[in-house]
Amino acid sequence: METYTPDQISARLAVLRQEHRELDQRIERMAANGEDELEFKRLKRDKLRLKDCIAKLEDMLIPDEPA
């Protein structure tokens, strides 16, 4: 398992958050235009996947507290 520095994690978070925003905007446009339902569902699934990745990376930035 690779270890990442906080700076690397923060940089990756910035990229993923941007991708998430772009997907959100694209999904909103598709919903407004009533475009392809299958593509719409795929984008929503991708957006959720990105959200999960973002949450995992954010958890990596928070130090574990001793019990």
N, CA and C atoms as a LAMMPS dump frame, in Angstrom:
ITEM: TIMESTEP
0
ITEM: NUMBER OF ATOMS
201
ITEM: BOX BOUNDS ff ff ff
-5.0000000000000000e+02 5.0000000000000000e+02
-5.0000000000000000e+02 5.0000000000000000e+02
-5.0000000000000000e+02 5.0000000000000000e+02
ITEM: ATOMS id mol type element x y z
1 1 1 N 0.848 -1.172 0
2 1 2 C 0 0 0
3 1 3 C 0.895 1.238 0
4 2 1 N 0.608 2.157 -0.888
5 2 2 C 1.416 3.365 -0.998
6 2 3 C 1.023 4.376 0.073
7 3 1 N 2.013 5.158 0.471
8 3 2 C 1.77 6.215 1.435
9 3 3 C 1.895 7.545 0.709
10 4 1 N 0.968 8.434 0.973
11 4 2 C 0.954 9.734 0.319
12 4 3 C 1.155 10.827 1.352
13 5 1 N 1.814 11.89 0.935
14 5 2 C 2 13.034 1.826
15 5 3 C 0.699 13.833 1.862
16 6 1 N 0.521 14.619 2.918
17 6 2 C -0.669 15.464 2.978
18 6 3 C -0.789 16.393 1.764
19 7 1 N 0.342 16.865 1.246
20 7 2 C 0.301 17.74 0.064
21 7 3 C -0.201 16.985 -1.159
22 8 1 N 0.225 15.737 -1.314
23 8 2 C -0.239 14.926 -2.44
24 8 3 C -1.732 14.645 -2.321
25 9 1 N -2.172 14.361 -1.111
26 9 2 C -3.597 14.094 -0.873
27 9 3 C -4.408 15.351 -1.174
28 10 1 N -3.937 16.499 -0.708
29 10 2 C -4.646 17.762 -0.947
30 10 3 C -4.725 18.078 -2.438
31 11 1 N -3.649 17.813 -3.157
32 11 2 C -3.647 18.064 -4.603
33 11 3 C -4.651 17.151 -5.295
34 12 1 N -4.672 15.897 -4.913
35 12 2 C -5.613 14.945 -5.513
36 12 3 C -7.053 15.336 -5.171
37 13 1 N -7.265 15.784 -3.946
38 13 2 C -8.596 16.24 -3.533
39 13 3 C -9.068 17.395 -4.405
40 14 1 N -8.193 18.317 -4.69
41 14 2 C -8.555 19.471 -5.518
42 14 3 C -8.997 19.01 -6.909
43 15 1 N -8.272 18.05 -7.475
44 15 2 C -8.616 17.525 -8.8
45 15 3 C -9.965 16.819 -8.761
46 16 1 N -10.17 15.977 -7.759
47 16 2 C -11.427 15.234 -7.657
48 16 3 C -12.618 16.161 -7.41
49 17 1 N -12.413 17.173 -6.593
50 17 2 C -13.503 18.124 -6.334
51 17 3 C -13.886 18.874 -7.606
52 18 1 N -12.893 19.23 -8.424
53 18 2 C -13.175 19.9 -9.689
54 18 3 C -13.954 18.969 -10.617
55 19 1 N -13.522 17.712 -10.708
56 19 2 C -14.234 16.735 -11.533
57 19 3 C -15.675 16.568 -11.045
58 20 1 N -15.844 16.549 -9.73
59 20 2 C -17.178 16.399 -9.133
60 20 3 C -18.064 17.579 -9.516
61 21 1 N -17.521 18.797 -9.437
62 21 2 C -18.287 19.998 -9.825
63 21 3 C -18.675 19.956 -11.296
64 22 1 N -17.725 19.546 -12.139
65 22 2 C -17.996 19.476 -13.577
66 22 3 C -19.074 18.441 -13.885
67 23 1 N -19.01 17.3 -13.223
68 23 2 C -20.046 16.283 -13.409
69 23 3 C -21.4 16.81 -12.95
70 24 1 N -21.415 17.496 -11.826
71 24 2 C -22.654 18.057 -11.301
72 24 3 C -23.281 19.025 -12.292
73 25 1 N -22.453 19.881 -12.876
74 25 2 C -22.959 20.829 -13.87
75 25 3 C -23.485 20.103 -15.103
76 26 1 N -22.764 19.096 -15.538
77 26 2 C -23.205 18.337 -16.714
78 26 3 C -24.526 17.611 -16.437
79 27 1 N -24.654 17.047 -15.248
80 27 2 C -25.879 16.348 -14.865
81 27 3 C -27.053 17.326 -14.839
82 28 1 N -26.822 18.516 -14.293
83 28 2 C -27.886 19.525 -14.249
84 28 3 C -28.336 19.913 -15.657
85 29 1 N -27.37 20.086 -16.573
86 29 2 C -27.735 20.416 -17.963
87 29 3 C -28.517 19.292 -18.609
88 30 1 N -28.099 18.057 -18.358
89 30 2 C -28.799 16.911 -18.949
90 30 3 C -30.224 16.814 -18.409
91 31 1 N -30.382 17.044 -17.118
92 31 2 C -31.706 16.974 -16.505
93 31 3 C -32.619 18.051 -17.089
94 32 1 N -32.063 19.231 -17.311
95 32 2 C -32.857 20.334 -17.857
96 32 3 C -33.256 20.075 -19.307
97 33 1 N -32.405 19.385 -20.039
98 33 2 C -32.668 19.132 -21.454
99 33 3 C -33.347 17.794 -21.717
100 34 1 N -33.476 16.973 -20.689
101 34 2 C -34.117 15.673 -20.866
102 34 3 C -33.326 14.752 -21.779
103 35 1 N -31.997 14.796 -21.645
104 35 2 C -31.143 13.991 -22.514
105 35 3 C -31.136 12.525 -22.091
106 36 1 N -30.291 11.739 -22.742
107 36 2 C -30.164 10.296 -22.595
108 36 3 C -30.195 9.836 -21.134
109 37 1 N -31.201 9.046 -20.802
110 37 2 C -31.392 8.563 -19.431
111 37 3 C -30.245 7.651 -18.987
112 38 1 N -29.764 6.794 -19.875
113 38 2 C -28.687 5.872 -19.528
114 38 3 C -27.403 6.647 -19.214
115 39 1 N -27.079 7.619 -20.027
116 39 2 C -25.904 8.453 -19.793
117 39 3 C -26.065 9.244 -18.497
118 40 1 N -27.268 9.725 -18.238
119 40 2 C -27.579 10.464 -17.018
120 40 3 C -27.286 9.602 -15.791
121 41 1 N -27.745 8.361 -15.814
122 41 2 C -27.522 7.45 -14.687
123 41 3 C -26.039 7.138 -14.519
124 42 1 N -25.328 6.973 -15.63
125 42 2 C -23.9 6.687 -15.567
126 42 3 C -23.148 7.852 -14.921
127 43 1 N -23.507 9.065 -15.305
128 43 2 C -22.859 10.246 -14.739
129 43 3 C -23.149 10.381 -13.245
130 44 1 N -24.373 10.078 -12.853
131 44 2 C -24.737 10.147 -11.431
132 44 3 C -23.922 9.12 -10.636
133 45 1 N -23.746 7.926 -11.196
134 45 2 C -22.956 6.893 -10.544
135 45 3 C -21.495 7.337 -10.432
136 46 1 N -20.964 7.928 -11.495
137 46 2 C -19.588 8.439 -11.467
138 46 3 C -19.431 9.538 -10.424
139 47 1 N -20.435 10.38 -10.311
140 47 2 C -20.401 11.46 -9.334
141 47 3 C -20.367 10.891 -7.908
142 48 1 N -21.152 9.852 -7.649
143 48 2 C -21.144 9.213 -6.331
144 48 3 C -19.806 8.543 -6.047
145 49 1 N -19.202 7.938 -7.07
146 49 2 C -17.897 7.309 -6.918
147 49 3 C -16.856 8.36 -6.535
148 50 1 N -16.903 9.498 -7.205
149 50 2 C -15.983 10.588 -6.884
150 50 3 C -16.194 11.087 -5.455
151 51 1 N -17.456 11.179 -5.055
152 51 2 C -17.764 11.632 -3.697
153 51 3 C -17.163 10.682 -2.665
154 52 1 N -17.256 9.37 -2.932
155 52 2 C -16.667 8.383 -2.028
156 52 3 C -15.149 8.516 -1.972
157 53 1 N -14.516 8.715 -3.122
158 53 2 C -13.057 8.894 -3.17
159 53 3 C -12.645 10.141 -2.397
160 54 1 N -13.406 11.209 -2.554
161 54 2 C -13.123 12.456 -1.85
162 54 3 C -13.217 12.23 -0.337
163 55 1 N -14.252 11.527 0.099
164 55 2 C -14.438 11.263 1.526
165 55 3 C -13.281 10.434 2.084
166 56 1 N -12.83 9.434 1.344
167 56 2 C -11.711 8.599 1.806
168 56 3 C -10.429 9.421 1.925
169 57 1 N -10.188 10.272 0.942
170 57 2 C -8.985 11.108 0.99
171 57 3 C -9.06 12.116 2.134
172 58 1 N -10.232 12.674 2.36
173 58 2 C -10.394 13.611 3.48
174 58 3 C -10.13 12.898 4.802
175 59 1 N -10.573 11.651 4.918
176 59 2 C -10.315 10.881 6.132
177 59 3 C -8.82 10.639 6.332
178 60 1 N -8.076 10.506 5.235
179 60 2 C -6.635 10.292 5.323
180 60 3 C -5.927 11.535 5.888
181 61 1 N -6.521 12.7 5.693
182 61 2 C -5.911 13.937 6.182
183 61 3 C -6.158 14.166 7.673
184 62 1 N -7.148 13.471 8.211
185 62 2 C -7.488 13.63 9.63
186 62 3 C -6.7 12.6 10.423
187 63 1 N -5.845 13.05 11.35
188 63 2 C -5.041 12.087 12.115
189 63 3 C -5.925 11.248 13.033
190 64 1 N -5.502 9.999 13.218
191 64 2 C -6.217 9.111 14.127
192 64 3 C -5.985 9.577 15.576
193 65 1 N -7.051 9.553 16.344
194 65 2 C -6.939 9.933 17.743
195 65 3 C -6.71 8.664 18.563
196 66 1 N -5.818 8.729 19.531
197 66 2 C -5.611 7.553 20.377
198 66 3 C -6.851 7.271 21.209
199 67 1 N -7.089 6.003 21.454
200 67 2 C -8.281 5.588 22.219
201 67 3 C -8.182 5.938 23.664
